Amino acid sequence: MDMHAIDQSVEEDRLEREDSLRSDGGDVWAENYQPGTLGCHELLDRTSILAAHLDEQLLSHPACVHNPAWFALAHQAATALNDLYQKIGAEHLTCPEQTE
């Protein structure tokens, strides 16, 4: 993703969360979450679970199916989660496993 295309408020939110993680875990906090690590695999798994849950619980819900605007937003969210899953997997699954 082009960093210039990211909304400034989204990047500010990410940086605040990164600062919080750094204050809790030191400068090496990210080492356990790089592609190829168990931490990254955990994110891949959570993304898959959420995408499936969104499909089962929102896209299939009769009220959502009945309302075109709601369905379109739910579909957009499902597409975004599936895209995220693919991007995480493409990096994570091509990295050699890191050992501790």
Backbone hydrogen bonds, N-H to C=O, Kabsch-Sander energy under -0.5 kcal/mol:
donor,donor_aa,acceptor,acceptor_aa,energy
3,M,1,M,-0.5
5,A,2,D,-1.6
6,I,3,M,-0.8
11,E,7,D,-2.1
12,E,8,Q,-2.3
13,D,9,S,-2.0
14,R,10,V,-2.3
15,L,11,E,-2.6
16,E,12,E,-2.2
17,R,13,D,-2.1
18,E,14,R,-2.5
19,D,15,L,-2.5
20,S,16,E,-2.0
21,L,17,R,-2.3
22,R,18,E,-2.5
23,S,19,D,-2.4
24,D,20,S,-1.6
25,G,21,L,-2.7
26,G,22,R,-2.4
29,W,26,G,-1.4
31,E,28,V,-1.5
32,N,29,W,-0.8
33,Y,30,A,-2.1
34,Q,31,E,-0.7
37,T,34,Q,-2.0
39,G,32,N,-0.9
40,C,34,Q,-0.5
41,H,37,T,-2.1
42,E,38,L,-2.3
43,L,39,G,-1.5
44,L,40,C,-2.2
45,D,41,H,-2.5
46,R,42,E,-2.7
47,T,43,L,-2.4
48,S,44,L,-1.9
49,I,45,D,-2.4
50,L,46,R,-2.6
51,A,47,T,-2.3
52,A,48,S,-2.3
53,H,49,I,-2.5
54,L,50,L,-2.8
55,D,51,A,-2.0
56,E,52,A,-2.5
57,Q,53,H,-3.2
58,L,54,L,-2.4
59,L,54,L,-1.8
60,S,55,D,-1.0
61,H,58,L,-1.1
64,C,61,H,-0.6
65,V,61,H,-2.6
66,H,62,P,-2.3
67,N,63,A,-1.2
71,F,64,C,-0.5
71,F,67,N,-2.7
72,A,68,P,-2.3
73,L,69,A,-1.9
74,A,70,W,-2.7
75,H,71,F,-2.8
76,Q,72,A,-2.2
77,A,73,L,-2.3
78,A,74,A,-2.4
79,T,75,H,-2.6
80,A,76,Q,-2.4
81,L,77,A,-2.3
82,N,78,A,-2.3
83,D,79,T,-2.5
84,L,80,A,-2.5
85,Y,81,L,-2.5
86,Q,82,N,-2.1
87,K,83,D,-2.3
88,I,84,L,-2.8
89,G,85,Y,-2.7
90,A,86,Q,-2.3
91,E,87,K,-1.4
92,H,88,I,-3.3
93,L,89,G,-2.4
95,C,91,E,-0.5
95,C,92,H,-1.0
98,Q,36,G,-1.1
